[in-house]
Every structure is written in structure tokens, then in C-alpha cells.
Amino acid sequence: MSATNTNPALLTVLGVGQPVTGHRPWPRFVVTAETWNALLAGLAKGRWTLLGLWGEPGVVHLAAYEFETSTPGIASLPCPAGEFPSVGRWHPPAQRLERAIADLVGLQPAAGPDLRPWLDHGRWSLRHPLGSSAAPAEAMPPYPFLPTEGESLHQIPVGPVHAGIIEPGHFRFTANGEAVVRLEERLGYVHKGIESLLNGASLERAARLVGRVSGDSTVAYALAFARAVEAATETEIPVRAHWLRALMAELERLANHCGDIGAVCNDAAFALMLAHCAVLRERVLRASAACFGHRLLMDCVIPGGVAVDLPADGVPILRALLAEMRRAFPPLVELYDNTASLQERTTNTGTLNPTLVQQFGCGGVIGRAAGRAFDARREPGYPPYDQLEFEVPVRRESDVNARVWIRIREVEQSLALIERILEQLPSGPVHGALNQPGRLVEGVALVEGFRGDILVWLRLAADGTVARCHPRDPSWFQWPLLEAAIEGNIVADFPLCNKSFNCSYSGHDL
């Protein structure tokens, strides 16, 4: 792999390619293999961060972000021979993404370091369902887990069916006594064919589907989809709609963080915190239902604005929620901080190397607990957060305790944001008509969910239906790091580490 310039800017590399018209708001370029390899060289050196990697018949797309210049861009490489230079060979965060491309589209990563299937478990009716040459399914051999060598090692298989009411995933532990030597994940059990269902869908149906990619992040997903549609169609939405979207997003963040704090403590055998945090989460869900008609705020954010306005009694309901949270939450923080047996379980447990966090572009709680302060609300940013003051909490310890404290501080920030939104909420309509594309157009959006940044890229046909859409969950870059975080810990601490990550199975499995 070689590049003509040792330190080229992202757009300098991409700009050699052919720009794609009608793609907004980021530039997209059709590139050659030489330019693609120069892009991979920059990823390998850490000059920019991988935001997404996906495919369609005959083309593979790569989205990257350059933090030095706050520049995003997308490269598209034609693959007439059905393969592309492996990204994962030079940049490990891409390995599972390109395995998914091989399963879904049939494009093969040339010289890829891991060519095993990922989402396809051999139970689909078709091989390569999104590709141009879909074929009848055929029997697959048993999944080859990575080998381990050493004395006194034993394996512990867990899942995909678990004891609790949670989504399925398989975890293969290799241990020496109680110490975990290696963890290998096998995901894909809740693959729903989201991208296939989106092909040809109306915007209304597509918005509902994307909002259900991961149900606990329905606002964030719906917002990313809506912003991508609005970018593609060059539609400006009413100002009040922006503010209501932010209000819903912070309510979603608040509910999930309350639930996660309690769940982490419960996995450390401190059920009292789970009970109290569950009460607070329920209060948030009830307030959401009273204000917007749905506990999880599903289908409230739509292209063009929001589907429902805040009712007349909504402001007092939310102010009462803020008052209750500010009364009940600080004592729980003090309880967590002053319970020695709980601290003993969370401190120095599941420590993650910050270098890996930077390499994988890991966002959300996991990234911030390791010193990575990225927040899509600020960079690239979107309204109305450019008019709202808030802090992005950061810690350096990168253990379970640090991830709990990041959630605690984000709860405090969300409470402050909700109060500021209510104070500054403008009047006016909450939904506007979308511009009709009349031709093929494309859009992309990056939105901050409670887990981290969510990417949605789409192409709209001339009639306004979805020609292609790819949603990328933050968990794609977080699940691999759970494998790293558990190494050297005892098997009994895996539930604690896993819950402190709280990656999405459904969002990942598409």
C-alpha cells in the first residue's frame, strides 16, 4: 500500500476521485483502487476514524472522519470483479463490517484477515440477499471459532439463549481456572433483514423500520434517518421541531442511563440500586408517554419534523419529572460512591486500553470513560445543540466504575439540557412538507444516541421511495472491545463488564 503524500488531508485523498452530485451534506467520491489504498493508509496511521463500511451490488462504500479539520467524507469503490482491497487487513475495526458485506452483498475483501461468515448462519433462504447474484442457500460447516493453545485451558460456551429476558448472542470463553484468556463473540442471531426491507419502501414505512433497528434507541435512529432524508431532499424543517427532537433524545438518554446504572449495580449483587433506578426510569417513560403518546417515543421523530407536538400540560409534567429526578438521583449517586463492596466489584474491573478505543473510534460511554470526548451533537453537530450549553463528561480509568460515572454525569447533563430546552422552546409548527427529489438523491447523517454515534446513509429514488439505506449502530465498534476488556478478568465478572458496555444485539445484527 502506498500514497503519494505521507500526510494528506482526507479531502485531498478523496478529491482525486469523481465527485457524486446530489449527495448531501458530506461529499462522496467514486475512487480508484489506488485512492482506496491511500485512504486505508490514513486509517492505519490513525489520521482519520472509520465511521462506516457497507456495500451494494458492484460497489463498496467507506465513510471516514478527520478530526483535525472536522471533515467527513465517503469513498465509493466500484468492484466489477466482485472484490475490494480489504480494509480490515490494515484497520481491524473494519473486519466484522467487511464480513457482513460478504454475507449480505457477496463482495469479498481481497486478502482479508478473517473470511468467516458473520451475519449469515446458514439459515437464510438466500445467500447474498442484497447482492446482484443472490443464490439459494446451501449448508454451512460449523462455525470455526479461533483456536487457543496453552496448558490447563478450558472453554465455557454461553448462549445464544440466556437466562434473562435479553437478546441472543453466543460467547465462547477460554479460561485458565477462573481467569479469562480469550473471549470470542458470535452474533447475528437477531438478523431481521432491515436493509432488504428498506429497499423500495416509502418514507413513512422506512422511518418506522429504521426506528426499530434497536428499540431502545428509537429516537436516535429515527432522527438520523430523518436528517439524512432532509439532507438528500434539501428540506428545512420548522425550528420548533429541532427543539422537540432534542427534548425527545434527552428523555431517551435519561431513561436508558438510569436503567443501565441500576443494571450494572445489580450484576454486582447490589439489587437496591436496580430497584431505585428502575423507578426513575419508569418515571421518565411515563412522562414521555404523557407528553408524546409513547413510552419509548417510537414514531415521534419523522422526516420533515416530529409527528406530535408537546401538549399544553407537557411543560409542567416535564418540570415535575426534573424536580423528582433532582431530588431522588443524588442520594443514589452517594449510595453508589459510598458502598465499599460495590466499588470493590466495579473499580479496576473490565479495564479497556484507551489506544484501542481511539483506534476503533469507539463512542458513547465506553469511549468517554477512556478519554475519547467525541460527541456527534457537537461534532459534526446538528441543531439545536449548537444553541445549547452542555458538557461532555470524560474519565481516563476506562473500567466499569468509570463507565458508571460517565452515565451518572450524562444523566445530570440531560437533566440540565431538558430544562434549557423547556426554557428556550420556540413556538411554531412542528412539521413541514418534504421537497420532492424528482431525481436520484442521497443523504447521510450522524446522530448521537445514548450508546454513541449512529450513522444513516440513504439513496432516494425520483419518486421519493428508498432505493438503498444503511443504518450503522455504534455497537459495531464496541462489541469487539468487550472481548479485549474481559481478558484477565474472572469469568464471574463478565456480566458486569457486559452490562457496563450494554452493546445492542439488534442494532448490530440488522
Secondary structure as UniProt FT lines:
FT   HELIX           10..14
FT   TURN            15..16
FT   STRAND          18..19
FT   TURN            21..22
FT   STRAND          23..24
FT   STRAND          28..30
FT   HELIX           33..44
FT   TURN            45..46
FT   STRAND          49..56
FT   TURN            57..58
FT   STRAND          59..66
FT   TURN            67..70
FT   STRAND          71..78
FT   TURN            80..81
FT   STRAND          83..85
FT   TURN            88..90
FT   HELIX           92..94
FT   HELIX           95..104
FT   STRAND          108..110
FT   STRAND          126..127
FT   TURN            129..130
FT   TURN            132..133
FT   STRAND          135..136
FT   TURN            151..152
FT   STRAND          154..158
FT   STRAND          170..176
FT   TURN            177..178
FT   STRAND          179..186
FT   TURN            189..190
FT   HELIX           194..198
FT   TURN            199..200
FT   HELIX           203..210
FT   TURN            211..212
FT   HELIX           215..217
FT   HELIX           218..233
FT   HELIX           239..267
FT   TURN            268..269
FT   HELIX           271..292
FT   TURN            295..296
FT   TURN            298..299
FT   STRAND          301..302
FT   TURN            303..304
FT   STRAND          305..306
FT   TURN            312..313
FT   HELIX           314..337
FT   HELIX           340..346
FT   TURN            347..348
FT   HELIX           354..360
FT   HELIX           364..368
FT   TURN            369..371
FT   HELIX           377..381
FT   TURN            383..384
FT   HELIX           385..387
FT   HELIX           400..424
FT   STRAND          441..448
FT   STRAND          453..460
FT   TURN            462..463
FT   STRAND          466..472
FT   HELIX           474..477
FT   HELIX           479..486
FT   TURN            487..488
FT   HELIX           491..493
FT   HELIX           494..501
FT   HELIX           505..509
//
